[in-house]
Each structure stands twice: as structure tokens, then as C-alpha cells.
């Protein structure tokens, strides 16, 4: 007796040509490989956009909050002197401002005041104040002002700068290729200093000690 069983065409078990054709055109049940690939790409793109958005917000947020990357209100010269009462700020010694990651220094101490105006290059002569980026141009260490000689000295590799951030030329003054970088500044009518930490001007080339453009150290030895 045969194991085969003939089914009528009107029963679901029978796969006629018409039934096979209908199955081929029927919507696939579940998730197809193409849909899975599209879903994975869409999810990946969504995560990437989320990361970009979060990074952009993280970059712009300090600007909105008046922190590093935007305008930092430092205050008046009297405020800076009060915050650094143990240091000779009025004599041109650099004062550190952590919020701006900068050293603030009077360009001409014989004029003990900030002059209202704007200085986009960071030179500071026009407003009588210069804001130096705390990062050493060599490898990024933080130079420290030395009260003995009124110079800025990098403890990592010995690069030395005058009190206005000008790099001294010569192997004995360290390996930094240029002077300290400077921030754009503006001084309000009431004498308030605002540092634009989003605009940096690269420091100039080193100058030999004794030549115009560099302030000689006050002592033969420094702090490092």
C-alpha cells in the first residue's frame, strides 16, 4: 500500500500552481534581512547624530555660561590686585585667572589702570593689559611666574618667557619655538576686563635677551 495520499485542490494542504504563486507574492512574516539592515543603519545614524549633538552642546555650553571658550569677565584691576594681595600685581607681575586659563599682566606698570577699548590681537598695549594663555607652546605644560625675576618659567622643560610672555632666544632658555599665545581682550568703560578665550593669537618668535622687545629678568637666577 502506498504512503502517498492525494489531497483535493480545495484543501489548504494541496499546493497548486496558484497557491505557490500566491506564497511568492505574500508579505514575508517577521523581519527580513533587508529590514534588519535598514533598521541597524538607522539606529547607528541616530546614535551618531546624538553624539554630534551632545558634543556640540558641550562645546557651546561654556560660551553660554561665560567659561573657557567664550568671554570671561575678570573684573577690574583693583579686583585682580585684591584677589592676589600677596603678589606685586601693580608692578607688572602676572596674575593667574583660573576661569580664563590665563595670566593677566599690566603692559605698562607706570599706568596702574586698564584703558577702555578692545584688543583683538592680544598685544595689550592699547588697553594696557595682556592675557597670556597658560599653555606652554612647547608641549603644553603650565609656566609659572617667578617673583624673583618677574619671568614665566615652564617647570617641564625649562622654557622661559619675560613677564609679557615673550620667549627668550637661546638653548639655555628652553625649547619652546615661540612666545606664549595671547587672548583677545576688551576693557569696559568702568575698567572691567573681559577676556575672549575663544580667540587666540599665536606668540611671536623668540628674541635674544638684551634686544628690544624682551624685558630683562630682574635677577640672574630664576625659580627653576
PAKOL-569238 format. One line per 8 residues: number of its first residue (from 1); their letters; for each residue x, y, z of N, C-alpha, C. Coordinates in Angstrom, 2 decimals, m for minus. Atoms other than C-alpha are relative to their C-alpha. Example, Ala and Ser with C-alpha at 12.3 -4.5 7.8 and 13.67 -1.06 7.14 Angstrom:
<recs>
1> as> 0.89 m1.19 0.00 12.30 m4.50 7.80 0.90 1.20 0.00 | m0.82 m1.19 m0.06 13.67 m1.06 7.14 m0.77 1.09 0.73
</recs>
This chain:
<recs>
1> xxxxxxxx> 0.85 m1.20 0.00 0.00 0.00 0.00 0.88 1.24 0.00 | m0.83 m1.20 0.14 1.36 3.37 m0.96 m0.22 0.94 1.18 | 0.07 m1.02 m1.05 2.17 6.08 1.62 m0.49 1.34 m0.52 | 0.45 m1.26 0.58 1.14 8.84 m0.76 m1.51 0.15 0.17 | 1.43 m0.27 m0.14 m2.20 10.49 m0.23 m0.35 1.17 m0.89 | 0.43 m1.04 0.91 m3.92 12.54 m2.84 m0.99 0.91 0.72 | 0.86 m0.98 m0.65 m5.47 15.73 m1.49 m0.77 0.78 m1.06 | 0.77 m0.83 0.93 m8.24 17.65 m3.21 0.57 1.41 m0.08
9> xxxxxxxx> m0.54 m1.34 0.19 m7.38 21.06 m4.60 m0.58 1.01 0.95 | 0.62 m1.00 m0.86 m9.76 22.85 m2.29 0.46 m0.08 1.45 | m0.55 0.09 m1.35 m7.83 21.76 0.83 1.30 0.80 0.08 | m1.21 m0.82 m0.15 m5.03 24.01 2.24 1.28 m0.77 m0.21 | m1.23 0.77 0.11 m2.53 21.14 2.21 0.48 m0.14 m1.43 | m0.36 0.20 1.40 m2.56 20.96 m1.54 0.60 1.29 m0.55 | m0.70 m1.16 0.57 m0.03 23.39 m3.15 m0.09 m0.06 m1.51 | 0.16 m0.07 1.44 m1.28 24.05 m6.59 0.89 1.11 m0.54
17> xxxxxxxx> m0.78 m1.09 0.62 0.43 26.44 m9.04 m0.48 1.35 0.51 | 0.54 m1.27 m0.47 m1.92 29.19 m7.92 0.41 0.28 1.44 | m0.37 m0.17 m1.40 m1.12 28.57 m4.24 1.47 0.38 0.14 | m1.43 m0.32 m0.03 2.65 28.62 m4.87 0.25 1.44 m0.44 | m0.15 m1.37 0.49 2.33 31.84 m6.83 m0.42 1.01 1.05 | 0.48 m0.90 m1.04 0.35 33.45 m4.01 1.02 0.10 1.13 | m1.01 m0.01 m1.07 3.01 32.43 m1.47 1.21 0.86 m0.37 | m1.16 m0.79 0.43 5.73 34.03 m3.57 m0.26 1.49 0.15
25> xxxxxxxx> 0.35 m1.42 m0.04 3.92 37.39 m3.59 m0.52 0.44 1.36 | 0.52 m0.33 m1.32 2.74 37.22 0.01 1.07 0.72 0.83 | m0.91 m0.74 m0.85 4.31 39.62 2.53 0.71 m0.96 0.95 | m0.78 0.88 m0.87 7.12 37.90 4.43 m0.34 0.28 1.45 | 0.32 m0.16 m1.41 6.23 37.31 8.07 1.29 0.20 0.80 | m1.19 m0.27 m0.79 8.65 38.62 10.73 0.86 1.09 m0.63 | m0.94 m1.01 0.49 11.74 40.77 9.98 0.90 m0.61 m1.05 | m0.86 0.50 1.07 13.51 40.29 6.70 1.42 0.50 0.18
33> xxxxxxxx> m1.39 m0.42 m0.07 17.25 40.65 6.23 0.16 1.45 m0.43 | m0.07 m1.38 0.48 16.74 43.90 4.31 m0.50 0.97 1.06 | 0.54 m0.86 m1.05 14.57 45.38 7.08 0.94 0.09 1.19 | m0.95 0.01 m1.11 17.09 44.33 9.71 1.19 0.91 m0.30 | m1.13 m0.84 0.39 19.91 46.02 7.78 m0.38 1.48 0.04 | 0.45 m1.39 m0.02 17.90 49.21 7.31 m0.18 0.50 1.44 | 0.19 m0.39 m1.40 16.98 49.25 11.00 1.32 0.24 0.71 | m1.32 m0.16 m0.62 20.60 48.79 12.05 0.67 1.29 m0.46
41> xxxxxxxx> m0.58 m1.24 0.51 21.75 51.62 9.77 m0.68 1.22 0.61 | 0.73 m1.13 m0.58 19.02 53.91 11.06 0.37 0.20 1.46 | m0.38 m0.12 m1.40 19.91 53.12 14.67 1.41 0.57 0.15 | m1.35 m0.52 m0.04 23.60 53.73 14.00 0.07 1.48 m0.33 | 0.04 m1.41 0.37 22.88 57.03 12.29 m0.59 0.84 1.12 | 0.60 m0.73 m1.12 20.66 58.07 15.20 0.97 0.19 1.15 | m0.99 m0.11 m1.06 23.39 57.33 17.73 1.09 1.01 m0.36 | m1.04 m0.95 0.45 25.94 59.27 15.65 m0.51 1.44 0.12
49> xxxxxxxx> 0.56 m1.35 m0.10 23.63 62.29 15.43 m0.13 0.43 1.46 | 0.11 m0.31 m1.43 23.06 62.09 19.19 1.35 0.41 0.56 | m1.34 m0.33 m0.48 26.81 62.10 19.85 0.45 1.37 m0.51 | m0.38 m1.30 0.56 27.37 65.03 17.49 m0.74 1.13 0.70 | 0.80 m1.03 m0.68 24.54 66.99 19.10 0.51 0.24 1.41 | m0.49 m0.13 m1.37 25.82 66.27 22.60 1.36 0.69 0.02 | m1.31 m0.65 0.07 29.36 67.26 21.59 m0.11 1.48 m0.31 | 0.19 m1.42 0.34 28.15 70.50 20.03 m0.51 0.78 1.20
57> xxxxxxxx> 0.52 m0.66 m1.19 26.15 71.37 23.13 1.09 0.14 1.05 | m1.08 m0.06 m0.96 29.14 70.52 25.30 1.03 1.05 m0.35 | m0.96 m1.03 0.42 31.34 72.81 23.23 m0.57 1.41 0.18 | 0.60 m1.32 m0.08 28.89 75.70 23.17 m0.41 0.39 1.40 | 0.50 m0.30 m1.33 27.75 75.42 26.76 0.90 0.95 0.78 | m0.84 m0.96 m0.71 30.85 77.11 28.24 m0.17 1.42 m0.51 | 0.20 m1.34 0.54 30.28 80.02 25.86 m1.26 0.64 0.60 | 1.24 m0.53 m0.54 26.77 80.38 27.20 0.15 0.32 1.48
65> xxxxxxxx> m0.16 m0.17 m1.43 27.99 80.17 30.79 1.12 0.96 0.36 | m1.08 m0.92 m0.30 30.88 82.64 30.47 1.24 m0.69 0.52 | m1.18 0.75 m0.44 33.54 79.99 30.96 1.00 m0.09 m1.15 | m1.04 0.11 1.01 36.61 78.96 28.98 m0.58 m0.41 m1.34 | 0.54 0.21 1.33 35.90 79.03 25.26 m0.85 1.17 m0.45 | 0.78 m1.19 0.31 33.97 82.28 25.42 0.53 1.20 0.76 | m0.40 m1.19 m0.74 34.06 85.67 27.14 0.02 m0.29 1.50 | m0.14 0.18 m1.45 35.33 85.54 30.73 0.19 1.37 0.64
73> xxxxxxxx> m0.07 m1.28 m0.71 34.67 88.54 32.95 0.98 m0.14 1.16 | m1.06 0.11 m1.00 37.81 89.03 35.04 m0.17 1.01 1.13 | 0.15 m1.05 m0.99 36.88 92.22 36.87 0.99 1.13 m0.25 | m0.89 m1.15 0.13 38.80 95.44 37.39 1.39 m0.33 0.52 | m1.36 0.18 m0.51 42.47 95.86 38.19 m0.01 m0.08 1.53 | 0.10 0.05 m1.46 41.52 96.52 41.81 m0.47 m1.38 0.47 | 0.47 1.35 m0.35 39.66 93.20 41.88 1.12 m1.01 m0.10 | m1.12 0.93 0.20 42.67 91.35 40.50 1.04 0.17 1.09
81> xxxxxxxx> m0.97 m0.24 m1.06 45.00 93.01 43.00 m0.51 m0.52 1.34 | 0.57 0.49 m1.25 42.63 92.15 45.83 0.05 m1.52 0.08 | m0.03 1.46 0.03 42.47 88.51 44.75 1.42 m0.55 0.10 | m1.41 0.41 m0.05 46.29 88.40 44.61 0.79 0.98 0.89 | m0.53 m1.04 m0.88 47.10 90.63 47.58 1.46 m0.23 0.39 | m1.38 0.29 m0.40 50.41 88.86 48.30 0.99 0.17 m1.16 | m0.85 m0.11 1.18 51.75 89.47 44.78 0.07 1.45 m0.49 | m0.16 m1.38 0.49 53.12 92.71 43.23 m0.64 0.22 m1.36
89> xxxxxxxx> 0.72 m0.13 1.27 50.44 92.91 40.52 0.16 1.40 m0.59 | m0.11 m1.38 0.48 50.69 96.71 40.32 1.35 0.30 m0.62 | m1.34 m0.19 0.56 54.38 96.35 39.43 0.19 m0.77 m1.31 | m0.08 0.73 1.26 53.60 94.21 36.39 0.19 m1.49 0.15 | m0.13 1.45 m0.20 53.74 90.75 37.94 m1.26 m0.69 m0.51 | 1.17 0.69 0.57 51.44 88.23 36.16 m0.92 m0.56 1.09 | 1.02 0.56 m0.89 48.21 87.31 37.96 m0.72 m1.12 m0.73 | 0.66 1.14 0.65 46.65 83.91 37.25 m1.50 0.06 0.21
97> xxxxxxxx> 1.47 0.04 m0.02 42.94 83.73 36.37 m0.43 m1.38 m0.47 | 0.28 1.40 0.32 41.82 80.11 36.52 m1.19 m0.15 m0.96 | 1.18 0.14 0.87 38.42 80.65 34.82 0.35 0.22 m1.46 | m0.41 m0.29 1.38 40.17 82.01 31.72 1.24 m0.80 m0.41 | m1.24 0.75 0.27 43.21 79.70 31.97 1.06 0.95 m0.56 | m0.86 m1.06 0.53 45.27 82.83 31.54 0.73 0.73 1.11 | m0.72 m0.92 m0.86 47.85 85.09 33.13 m0.32 1.42 m0.48 | 0.32 m1.39 0.30 46.80 88.75 33.27 1.13 0.88 0.53
105> xxxxxxxx> m1.15 m0.80 m0.40 49.60 91.32 33.34 m0.11 1.41 m0.58 | m0.05 m1.38 0.48 49.90 95.11 33.09 1.13 0.15 m1.00 | m1.04 m0.23 1.00 51.77 96.10 29.97 0.95 1.09 0.48 | m0.80 m1.13 m0.50 52.96 99.41 31.43 m0.40 0.28 1.45 | 0.34 m0.20 m1.41 53.01 99.40 35.25 0.02 1.46 0.44 | 0.00 m1.41 m0.37 53.67 103.16 35.29 m1.40 0.60 m0.15 | 1.42 m0.38 0.11 49.98 103.44 34.29 m0.83 m1.09 0.68 | 0.66 1.08 m0.75 48.30 101.36 37.01 m1.52 m0.04 m0.22
113> xxxxxxxx> 1.44 0.10 0.31 44.95 101.02 35.23 m0.18 m0.66 m1.36 | 0.38 0.52 1.30 43.23 99.24 32.40 m0.65 1.12 m0.79 | 0.53 m1.06 0.85 42.38 101.51 29.47 m1.18 m0.55 m0.81 | 1.16 0.50 0.74 38.87 101.08 28.00 0.29 m0.11 m1.50 | m0.20 0.24 1.42 38.86 99.66 24.49 0.03 m1.49 m0.28 | m0.05 1.40 0.42 39.20 96.43 22.53 1.34 m0.30 m0.64 | m1.27 0.44 0.58 42.31 94.48 21.54 m0.18 m1.42 m0.54 | 0.26 1.30 0.62 41.62 91.65 19.09 1.26 m0.85 m0.15
121> xxxxxxxx> m1.24 0.74 0.21 45.30 90.70 18.67 0.61 m0.51 1.30 | m0.56 0.43 m1.27 46.02 90.28 22.36 1.31 0.66 0.35 | m1.25 m0.69 m0.30 49.03 92.60 22.22 m0.09 0.72 1.34 | 0.26 m0.61 m1.29 47.58 94.61 25.07 0.45 1.42 0.18 | m0.51 m1.35 m0.17 49.33 97.93 24.51 m1.12 1.03 0.07 | 1.08 m0.99 0.07 46.14 99.80 23.64 m0.86 0.02 1.26 | 0.85 0.07 m1.20 44.29 98.61 26.76 0.83 m0.17 1.27 | m0.96 0.11 m1.11 47.40 98.30 28.98 m0.16 m1.28 0.81
129> xxxxxxxx> 0.09 1.30 m0.67 46.73 94.67 29.81 0.13 m1.11 m1.04 | m0.17 1.15 0.91 47.77 91.38 28.21 m0.45 m1.25 0.73 | 0.46 1.27 m0.54 46.15 88.00 28.75 0.72 m1.13 m0.72 | m0.81 1.07 0.57 48.51 85.06 28.19 m0.63 m1.36 0.27 | 0.51 1.36 m0.16 47.25 81.53 27.58 0.99 m0.78 0.87 | m0.84 0.69 m0.97 48.57 79.30 30.37 0.82 m1.15 m0.60 | m0.63 1.18 0.61 49.77 76.63 27.92 1.34 0.35 m0.63 | m1.31 m0.19 0.61 53.48 76.46 27.09 m0.04 m0.49 m1.45
137> xxxxxxxx> 0.06 0.41 1.40 53.86 76.34 23.27 0.86 m1.23 m0.32 | m0.85 1.16 0.27 56.42 73.53 23.61 m0.83 m1.29 0.04 | 0.78 1.23 m0.12 54.40 70.60 24.98 m1.24 0.17 0.87 | 1.27 m0.24 m0.66 51.52 72.25 26.81 0.02 0.08 1.51 | m0.06 m0.16 m1.46 52.78 72.46 30.41 m0.37 1.44 0.38 | 0.39 m1.32 m0.48 51.82 75.43 32.54 1.22 0.73 0.57 | m1.08 m0.80 m0.56 54.59 78.03 33.04 m0.47 0.68 1.29 | 0.31 m0.66 m1.27 54.75 79.64 36.49 0.75 1.32 0.09
145> xxxxxxxx> m0.71 m1.27 m0.18 55.56 83.29 37.22 0.95 m0.10 1.19 | m1.03 0.03 m1.04 58.75 83.66 39.27 0.14 1.40 0.58 | m0.03 m1.32 m0.61 58.64 86.51 41.74 1.42 0.55 0.11 | m1.39 m0.43 m0.11 62.44 86.61 41.91 0.43 0.82 m1.22 | m0.44 m0.69 1.21 62.92 87.67 38.29 m1.13 0.57 m0.86 | 1.18 m0.50 0.73 59.34 88.55 37.15 m0.13 m0.66 m1.38 | 0.15 0.74 1.24 59.61 85.96 34.37 m0.94 m1.17 0.22 | 0.80 1.22 m0.03 57.39 82.99 33.49 0.90 m1.16 m0.41
153> xxxxxxxx> m0.92 1.11 0.23 59.22 79.66 33.65 m0.77 m1.31 m0.02 | 0.68 1.28 0.13 58.00 76.27 32.47 0.77 m1.07 0.78 | m0.71 0.99 m0.82 58.85 73.55 35.03 0.28 m1.31 m0.73 | m0.17 1.28 0.70 58.66 70.74 32.46 1.32 m0.09 m0.76 | m1.19 0.06 0.84 61.46 71.60 30.04 0.81 1.29 0.01 | m0.84 m1.17 m0.21 62.77 74.97 31.17 m0.18 1.16 m0.96 | 0.22 m1.15 0.87 61.29 77.31 28.57 m0.30 1.23 0.86 | 0.13 m1.20 m0.82 61.47 80.89 29.87 m0.48 1.19 m0.84
161> xxxxxxxx> 0.64 m1.12 0.66 59.47 83.98 28.99 0.07 1.22 0.92 | 0.06 m1.19 m0.85 59.54 87.58 30.16 m1.42 0.14 0.54 | 1.28 m0.10 m0.68 56.60 88.83 32.19 m1.17 0.22 m0.95 | 1.04 m0.17 1.01 54.67 89.67 28.98 m0.12 m1.20 m0.93 | 0.12 1.24 0.77 55.14 86.15 27.63 0.92 m0.12 m1.18 | m0.92 0.06 1.13 57.95 86.88 25.16 1.07 m1.06 0.27 | m0.98 1.07 m0.15 60.17 83.82 24.66 1.41 0.54 m0.21 | m1.41 m0.37 0.12 63.90 84.35 25.23 0.71 m0.95 m0.94
169> xxxxxxxx> m0.72 0.79 1.00 66.15 83.15 22.43 1.26 m0.61 0.61 | m1.20 0.68 m0.48 68.86 80.59 23.20 m0.35 m1.32 0.65 | 0.23 1.34 m0.55 69.20 76.95 24.24 m0.16 0.03 1.51 | 0.09 m0.07 m1.46 69.62 77.98 27.87 m1.36 0.47 0.48 | 1.33 m0.48 m0.37 66.09 79.42 27.80 m1.10 m0.99 m0.42 | 0.99 1.04 0.25 64.38 76.19 26.82 m0.37 m0.17 m1.46 | 0.26 0.41 1.39 62.99 74.51 23.69 m1.26 0.58 m0.65 | 1.24 m0.51 0.61 59.71 76.41 23.12 0.30 0.74 m1.30
177> xxxxxxxx> m0.29 m0.60 1.31 59.54 77.51 19.45 m0.49 1.44 m0.16 | 0.56 m1.34 0.13 57.65 80.75 20.09 m0.40 0.52 1.38 | 0.46 m0.61 m1.25 56.35 83.09 22.74 m1.35 m0.57 0.40 | 1.28 0.48 m0.48 53.26 82.39 24.82 m1.15 0.60 m0.82 | 1.16 m0.46 0.78 49.94 82.66 22.99 m0.84 0.98 0.83 | 0.73 m1.08 m0.67 47.61 85.57 23.78 m1.48 m0.04 m0.38 | 1.43 m0.09 0.23 43.87 86.05 24.10 m0.40 1.43 m0.37 | 0.60 m1.31 0.27 41.83 88.89 22.66 m0.66 0.50 1.29
185> xxxxxxxx> 0.58 m0.58 m1.22 40.62 91.27 25.35 m0.79 1.27 m0.34 | 0.63 m1.31 0.07 38.39 94.25 25.90 m0.17 0.53 1.42 | 0.18 m0.64 m1.30 38.10 96.71 28.75 m1.22 0.89 m0.09 | 1.23 m0.78 m0.01 34.68 98.14 29.56 0.27 1.41 0.54 | m0.15 m1.39 m0.43 34.10 101.80 30.40 0.30 0.12 1.49 | m0.24 m0.05 m1.44 34.17 101.00 34.12 1.31 m0.68 0.40 | m1.28 0.62 m0.29 37.57 99.29 33.80 m0.04 m1.51 0.15 | 0.13 1.46 m0.10 36.26 95.72 33.80 0.68 m0.68 m1.18
193> xxxxxxxx> m0.70 0.75 1.05 38.48 93.32 31.86 m0.80 m1.23 m0.39 | 0.67 1.19 0.53 36.81 90.72 29.63 0.97 m0.68 m0.96 | m0.92 0.76 0.83 38.98 88.01 28.10 m0.80 m0.90 m0.94 | 0.65 0.86 0.98 37.79 86.36 24.88 0.87 m1.24 m0.20 | m0.82 1.20 0.05 39.20 82.87 25.40 m0.28 m0.85 m1.25 | 0.26 0.69 1.25 37.73 81.79 22.07 0.83 0.53 m1.15 | m0.84 m0.58 1.06 40.17 83.97 20.10 1.44 0.08 0.50 | m1.41 0.08 m0.41 43.88 83.15 20.42 0.91 0.48 m1.13
201> xxxxxxxx> m1.04 m0.42 0.95 46.81 84.85 18.71 1.29 m0.72 0.39 | m1.24 0.73 m0.28 49.96 82.73 18.42 1.12 0.97 0.38 | m1.12 m0.82 m0.45 53.03 84.07 20.17 1.02 0.22 m1.09 | m1.01 m0.35 0.99 55.85 85.71 18.23 1.27 m0.84 0.19 | m1.25 0.75 m0.07 59.31 84.26 17.56 0.86 0.50 1.17 | m0.85 m0.39 m1.13 61.90 84.30 20.38 0.91 1.18 m0.33 | m0.89 m1.16 0.12 64.05 87.39 20.97 1.15 m0.17 0.98 | m1.18 0.12 m0.86 67.57 87.44 22.37 m0.07 0.99 1.15
209> xxxxxxxx> 0.00 m0.88 m1.17 67.89 88.85 25.88 0.97 1.16 m0.25 | m0.81 m1.19 0.26 69.23 92.41 25.64 m0.44 0.74 m1.23 | 0.53 m0.64 1.20 67.49 93.12 22.35 m1.35 0.65 0.31 | 1.32 m0.61 m0.21 64.40 95.37 22.07 m1.11 m1.03 m0.19 | 1.14 0.90 0.12 61.13 93.56 22.58 m0.08 m1.04 1.09 | 0.04 0.95 m1.11 62.02 91.48 25.62 0.44 0.73 1.26 | m0.30 m0.66 m1.27 62.05 92.61 29.26 1.03 m0.84 0.75 | m1.05 0.77 m0.70 65.28 91.55 31.01 m0.48 m0.49 1.36
217> xxxxxxxx> 0.37 0.49 m1.33 64.91 89.42 34.15 0.57 0.90 1.10 | m0.45 m0.84 m1.11 65.26 91.21 37.48 1.16 m0.60 0.77 | m1.11 0.67 m0.69 67.75 88.67 38.75 0.67 m0.97 m0.97 | m0.76 0.90 0.88 70.43 86.48 37.21 m0.53 m1.42 0.07 | 0.56 1.34 m0.16 68.75 83.37 38.55 m1.50 0.07 0.11 | 1.46 0.05 m0.06 65.15 82.28 38.41 m0.48 m0.96 1.06 | 0.63 0.90 m0.98 62.90 79.78 40.18 0.17 m1.47 m0.37 | m0.22 1.41 0.36 63.85 76.61 38.27 1.47 m0.22 m0.34
</recs>
